[in-house]
Amino acid sequence: MTNQTMTKARPPNGDDKADGKPGNGTAGALSPAVVLLFAVACGLSVANIYFAQPLLDTMARDLSITPAVIGGVVTLTQIGYAFGLLLIVPLGDLWDRRKLIVGQTVLSALALTIVGTAPNAAVLLIGMVLVGLLAVVIQVLVAYAATLVAPAERGRTIGAVTSGVVSGILLARFAAGALADLGGWRVVYLTSAALTLVLAPLLARALPRHRPQAMAGSSYANLLRSTLALFVEESVLRERAVFALLIFASFSAFWSSVVLPLAAPPLSLSHTAIGMFGIAGLAGALAARNSGRLADRGWGQRTTGLSLLLVLAGWAPIACLHASLWLVLAGVVMIDFAVQAVHVTNQSLIVAARPEASSRLIGVYMVFYSIGSGLGAITSTVAYAAAGWLGVCALGAAISAVALLFWVIVVSKTPAPADVCSQA
């Protein structure tokens, strides 16, 4: 990276009208209650994407869907999510973010209702695409939170809000299973729809009123062109996108395949027992939320390197699954802590580079997160089929080693953005 030490935001292609100040308005500290609301909204939104994974067999039986087709539920949700990252998230730099967030929240409740009342496979699949498309309100919220606070508080705030995202991912399977046991798979989506609808007025009340956005008055086509231009212009975005792809490929490799050996003999753990691994991972992820403070102090590069080393080291105890589940739990905490630390640092640094383009930056960054998660899930199941659990661990460790090597060779000696360092 060569241009990460800039001191002022640059408008891409002359479109941005902001002066680089957070939120184009007065930045300060968000109250703990508002930060918590942001985190809860993010957690519920991301959980909507992952609810289906433990429910696929039940959904297939209820709607007479073949196994070959039911797998498309997860795929179509992720496709909708990817399109939302590219087409909706950048709108946060064009439209009033408050209205955009509230509107997405209401529409998400409608999409969840469609899924929960789907009479056939076609309606279900359409509903899942919409759920994925609208779940990107997460990234609009993260970008908005980052612009509502002073630069010295940005990393800490991103860490707190993002903790809700990781919590939602790790708890979604457990919550979906518990609710489905009580009332069937439809209850999961209808309950989430009701909770999402309750969030809408709370967000409308808590979010600041209209603030002119960086590209207010520009066209949607110019917005999309500037989004692509940012990826070309910003080396920090490209580098952090690589980290996102690799760390979430490693993260997904574990969580997508760990149920296979845990549920199979000789362990034969129950769904509840397997769900406890998510609780352990949640503890590690929440512990890492304060990593944003280190980025605020200009220690983002050092935090990244140490966290990547921890991800790699975490695969060693995880490889001992058939010898000790306690070692696996330790490895889960290590990996989830480190992945969350890198994720928070990544977002802190890319937003610090161009605060006025936060929605576009995070949208592009999260595309690589999504790609990494998908690749990790696919390759880990292939590795498990070919070489068992040790094959999965070898894959995860190899991906982690590539990320660490990339940091050592390309990124480690690059200073953090001046917007961060100046606030240290």
N, C-alpha and C positions, 0 to 999 in steps of 0.2 A: 504494500500500500504506500502511495507517495503523496496523496493530497489530503490526508486526514487531519492535518494541523491547521486547517483554515480557521479564521476567526470570525468570519461573517458568512451568513447564508447567502447563496447566490440563486437568483430566480432562474429556473430552467427555461431556456428558449424565450425569455422575456415574458412568460405568462404569469408568474407569481408576482403578486403585488404587496406581499408582506415585507416587513422590515426585519424579519428574523426573530422577532420577540415572541415568546411563547404565547400561543393562542391569539396573537394580534391584539392583545388586550393586557390588562393588568394581571400579572401572574403572582400567585402567592401560595399558601399552603391549603390543601383541601382538608376539610375536617375528617377525623377518623370515621365518622358515620357515613360520609359520602364515599370515601375510599372503600369501606366495607360494602356499600351498595354496589359500586362498580364491580368489586370482586365477586359478589353473589350473582350479579347479572351475567358476568363472564362464565362463572362456573356452571350455571344452569344452561346457558347457551351451548357450551361445548359438550355438556352431558347429553344434549339432544342428539348429537352426532353419534355418540357411542352407546346409547341405550339399546340399539337393535342387536348388538353383537351376541349377548346371551339369550336373546329372544327369538332367534331365527327359526329354530325348530318349531316352537309354539306358533309363530306367525304362519309358517308353512302349512301346518296341520289345519289351522283355523280357516285359512283362505284357499286350501287345496292347491298350494303352489309347489311345484316340483323342486327338489334340492338344487337343480341347476339354475333355476330362476331366482330362488330366494337369496342366493349369494349376491345377486345384483342389488339388493337393498343397500348393503354397505357400500358397494362400488358407486351407485348412483348418488348416494348421500355425499360421498367424497368428491364426486364430479361437480355436484352443485356447489359444494364448499369452495372448490378451486375456481369456479367461475365467479363466485361471489367475491373472492379475494381480488380478482383482476378487474371486475366490473362495478362492484358496489363500494368496497373499502375506499378507493381513491376519491369517491364522492365527498368524503369528509373534508377534503381540501377545497371543495367547490360549494357545497350547500351548508346550511345551518346544521351543525352536528347534533344539536339538541333534537331538532325535528327528525333528522335522519335516524337517530338512535331510537326514539320513541316509535317512529313509524315501523322500523324493522322489528321492534319488540312486539307490537300489535300483530303484524303480519306473521311473525313466528308462531304466536298463539293460534292463529288461524290455520297455519300449515300443520301444526301438531294435532289440531282437532281433526283435520282431514285424514291424517294417518290413523288416529285413534278410532275413527268411525268408518274407515275404508271398507266398502262392501266386497271388493275384489282386488286382484293383484295389480291391475292397471292403476287404480286410484291410489293404492298404497305406494307404488313406485313413483308416481307423480308427486305425491305428498312428501316422500323422502327427499326427492330432488329439491323441493322448496325448503324443507327443513335445513338441508345443507347450505343452500344458497343464502338463507337469511341468518344462519348461525354466525356469519362473519361480522355481526354486530360486535362480537368480541374485539376484533381488531380496531373498529371505530372507537370503541370505549377506551382501549389502551392508548391509542393515539391522542384521544381527547384528554385523557387524564394527564398525559405527558405534557400537553400544552397549557394546562391550567395551573401548573406550579412553576416556581422559579427553577432555573437550571440546576441549582445546588440540591434541589429536592427531587429532581426528575427520576433518577435511578431508584431511589427508595420508593417512590410512588408506583413506578412500573413494577417493581418487585412485589409490592403489596397487592396490586390489581391482578398481576399475572398468577399469583398464588391461587386465586380463584379458578383460573383456567386449569392448572394442574390438578387441583382438588376435584374439579368436575370430571376430568378424564379418569382419574383413579377411582372415584366413587361411583361413576355411572353404572358400571357393571353390577356392583353390589346393590345399589338402589333399585336398578331395573329388576334384578332377580327377586328381591324382597317384595316389591310391589306386585310383580307378576304372580308370585306365590299366593298373595292375598286375594287378587281379583282378576288375574289374567293380564296378557300383554297390553291390551287396550287401555287399561287403567294407568299404565306407565305414562303413555302419551297424553291422556286426558288430564292426569294430575299435573304433568309438566305444562300443559297448555294453560291450566288454571293459574299456576304459579307465575308463568310468564306474563299472563294478562294482569296479574296483581302488580308485577314489576313496572309495567308501563306508566301508570300514574305516579309511582314513586320516583321514577327516573325523570318524568316531566317536571315534577316539583323540585327535584334536587339539582338538575343540570342548569347551568347559567343560561340566561336568555341569549338571544341572537348575538353572535360575534361575527363580523365580516371575515370570510375565509380567504386563504392565500390566493385562490384563483377565482374568487367571486366575480361573476360577470363573464367569465370565459366560457367556451363551449365544451361539451362533453368530449368531443373528438380531440380538442387541444389538451384536455385533462389526461386522456389515455396516452397521447403522444408524449406528454411531459413525464408520465410514469415510466415509459420505456427509456426516455432520455436520462432519467435519474439513475437507472441501472448502469447505463453506459458511463455516466459522469462520476459516480460516487464509488471509489474503490472500497470504502468502508462497507458499503452495502453489499458489494460483490463478495467480499471476504466473509462477512458475517452470514451471508446467505449460504456459503459453502459450509460453515460451521453448523448452521441450522439443518441442512440436509444430512450431514454426517451424524450429528449427535442424536437426531430424532430417528434416523435409521437404526442406530444402535439401541436406543430406547424402545422402539417398536419391535425390534428383533426379540427382545426379552418378553415384553408384555403380550405379544401376539402368539407366542409359542409355549410359554411357561405352563399354561393349563394342560398341555398334552402330557408331559411326564408326571405332573402332580395328580391328574385324574386317573392315570393308568396304573395298573399293578406294578410294583408292590405297594406304592404309596396310597393310591385310591382315595384321595382326599375328597371331601364333600365340597359343594359349591361355596358354602359358608366359610369353610377353612381356607379355600383358595382365595376368597375375597379378602381375607385378612392380610394377604400379601400386599393388596392395594392400600390397606391402612398403614402398613409399614412404609410403603413408598411415599404415601402422603406425608408422613412425619419428616422424611428426608427432604421432600420438595418444599414444605412449609419452612423448614429450617433455613433454606437457601434464599428466602424472599429478601433478606437483608443484604444480599450480594449487590443489590442496586446501590447501596450506600458506598460500596467500594468503587463502583464506576463513577459516582458523584465526586469522589476524591481523586480521580485520575488513575485508579489502579485497575482499570478494566482489562488491560492486556495481561497483567500478572494473574488476575483472578481467572481469566480464560485458560491460561496455561496450566495452572494448578488444578482447575476443575477437569480439564481434559485428561490430565494424568490420573485423577481420581476415577473418572469413568473407566479408563483402561484397567486400573487396579481392581475395580469392582467386579470384573468378570471372573477373577480368580476364585473368590468364595462362591460365586454363583455356579461355577463349574462343579462344585462339591454337592450338588443337589441330592444325589443318592446316598451321600455320606452324612450330611447334617443340614436340616432345614434352617437351623439357627444361622449357619454360615450364609445360606441363601438370603435370609432376611437382612443380614448385615450388608451383603452385596447390593440388595435392592435399595437400602437407605443410601449407600454410597453413590449409586448410579443416579437415583432420582434427585438427590441433593446436587450433584455435579451438573446434571443436564439442566436443571432449573437455574442454577447459577450462571451457566453460559447463556441460556435463553434470555434471562433478565439483562445480563451485560450486553448481549447483542443488541437488544432493542434500545437500551440506554444510549449506546454509542451511535447507532444510526440516526436516532432522533436528534441527538446532540449535534450531528453534522449538518442537518437541515431541518430545524424545528418547524419551519413554515410548510414543510412537505411531509409531515409526520404520517398522515394517512396513507399517502402513496408509498412511502418508504416501507412501512410496516406491511402493507398489502403485498408488495413484491417479496419482501423477506419471508412472509408466511407461505407463499407459494412453494418455496424451497423446503420449508418445514413439512408441508403436505406431501411433497414428492418423497422426502426422506422417510416419512412415516409409512407411506405406501410401499416403498422399496424394502424397508425393513420387515414389514409384515409378509410380503411375498417370499423374499429370500430366506427368511427364517424357517418357514414351513417346509421349503424345499430342502434346506440344510438338515432339518429334523428328520425328514423322510430318508435322507441319504446317509446321515451319520449320527442320528440320535441327538441327545442333549449336548454332548461334547461338540458336535458339529455346529450347533447354534451358538455355543459359547465361543468357539473359534471364529465364527463369522462376526459376532458382536465385538470381540476383542480386535479383530482385524480392522473393522470400520473405525473403532475408537483410536487405534494406532495411526490410521491415515489422518484422522482429525488432528491428533497431537503432532504428527510430522508436518502437517500443513501449517500449524501454528509456529513450530520451531523454524521452519525454512522461510515462510512468507511473512508472518504477522508479528512475531515476538518482539522485534526491535522497532516497531512502528509506534510512535507516540499516540496517545488518545487525542480526540478532538479538543481543540483549545477551549471550546465552550464548556467542556467538562473540567479540564485542568485548571481553568481560571477560577473555578468555584471551589477548588479543593481547600 
